């Protein structure tokens, strides 16, 4: 199960199946997808995804996978939705990240981890081929050689190695995770949303080799012509914090 709430400009999704390492059932993935879709037209400026217990996420529930394959694995479109969501998404990695949970974490824009966490992708030990889209995301984020270690060797990585290899943006003590992630979300919420969301789209498109330069240039012009740009300049002159409206 999951809990999803939208308060002000910040959406929060908590994976709440700790006894199963927050493995996602089809129902839970559907609920996450529905929450993100319902927030898409709101004035949302940041999303936090985290888990309960000792693990962040163990990917798709193998209890449902059984002996067959998932030709239409719902985790793949969910991760695509997270990656393409218009507001930045922060993964608050409260513990271990396993299997498809790695793809969910990599689909987020930022990953904050806790000391003592681990990352492990076991499909090669189970005779399973990881989803191609997930492998592609790992190559884009971590590089091809790191992806080989993750998927082909099924190597286990400790927290410090995850930070060194760029899987994590920051590593904090467990008790510092909540405050740090909230601080980051508040920072994102205070920035000019048209600029942040437009640049996120440009980054995602560029990483996937599908940048629409004409559309990106249009976003640049729209930002220069926006009220938020005028507000940013005025706030700078007046030495105060800007108040952006997304217009």
C-alpha angles and dihedrals in degrees: 000000000000138000117219125185135167116206118175108313096340129084121200128198120185122191103219109188100096098160088062094043087256093292107178122241120204088256092053092049090050090051092051091048091049093049093052092046091050090052096047095092096040127095089263116155104174140016127204120202118189141148141231124245129004097331137055097207140328094202124239117003109261088203087072095039092059117161096330135072131252105237086180102034105190091209091071098059089041091057090045089053091049092049093047097040108129096233122058115268123214121203108212097199102203093176145331122003116208140174113329089003086076090061091049090051093047091050088063121087095230133025122200114185137189130236112266096028122133137203125211134162109197107180093111088059092050100044092251128135109223115234110279092226090055092050090049090051090051092050091049093049103034107019131252097278094052088048089055090055092047099047109021100039094031086221120185116230128203123216097263092052091049089055093046093050094048098250088118126046091197139006118210140169112273093250091053096053098086097047093044094050092046089050091052092047091049090051091052091046091054095052126087104281097206090055096043095045093043092051091046089056091049092050093049093047092047093050089053094046092242103105113159097210093187092055091044091053089050089055089051091053092046091054093049089051095045130109087234090063090052090047091050092052092046092049090050092051092046094044095234137119113274122240108215122197101182093249 
